[in-house]
Amino acid sequence: MLKFVKGNLENIDGVEIYPIISLLIFFVFFAALFWWVFTAKKSHIAEVSNIPLNDNTLNSNN
């Protein structure tokens, strides 16, 4: 199976750029997520973490 895929990919011009682009997208996404986690306000994190515990939810049975 790997020979089939490798053989087909060898015939495509410029195919070596796709792994580089995917690695850059992966790195940028997780770097931005890391930055957001450390710069987020603690009050916002506390508010969002308490959403499932709120008693002010709407009942769909009404």
Buried (B, 14 or more C-beta within 10 A) or exposed (E): EEEEEEEEEEEEEEEEEEEEEEEEEEEEEEEEEEEEEEEEEEEEEEEEEEEEEEEEEEEEEE
